[in-house]
Structure formats: structure tokens, C-alpha cells
Amino acid sequence: MDILLRDIEPDIKLKLEKQARGKQLSLNKYLKKILEDYALNPEIRSVDNKYRLFTDKILSKYQNDFEKMNAALEENTYLLQKIEEMLKEREDY
């Protein structure tokens, strides 16, 4: 059975060719081995999916924390500006 892949980015193709040469395989044999390994080992896909979900969760947490810290920083900056204005007004009297 033949499979035809279309619209592969040129840099991805070059990397795959380089990896195939490093294993002394043709690109076709290298891709066939990758597909066979992937199809025959669902545990790899399961771990990959768990890793992806885990990294997405961590990224979401960091983004949420960043937004909270940024809001706190903006509030603190505002308060410091107000304090500075109040001190300046005291000096003017």
C-alpha cells in the first residue's frame, strides 16, 4: 500500500532526510519505520497526549499567574503614584 504526503514544509523534509541519512536509511524506509513504530505502540501516543495536556495545563497556570501579577503591579504602580502626589502636595504647603 502506498501513502502520499503533501504540503510538507521544506525545512521539515530536510530534517527528516538528515535523520534518515544518520540512520543510513532512505527517506521512505525511515518514514515507514516511524509510522510503524507509532501505529504499533499506543503507549507512546498515550504518553505524548498526557505530556501535551500536562504542558498545556502548566502553561495555562503560568499565564493566569502572570495576568494576576501584572494586575497587582499595575495597582501598586497606581498607588505609588498617588502616594507620590500626596507627598508632593504636602511639600508644596
C-alpha angles and dihedrals in degrees: 000000000000129000123195119203118203134191097023110166111250094234090052091051091050091051092049091049090050092049091048091051089049089058091042092242133127115252089249094053092044093052091044090054092049092051093046093049091048095047094045097047113058089168089070091054091047093052090044091052092047090049092049092050091047094050091045090052092049092047091050091050092050092048091050092047090047091053091050092048091047091052090049090049092051091049092048091048090051092049092048090051090052092049090049090051091049092050091048090051090052091052091051093058 
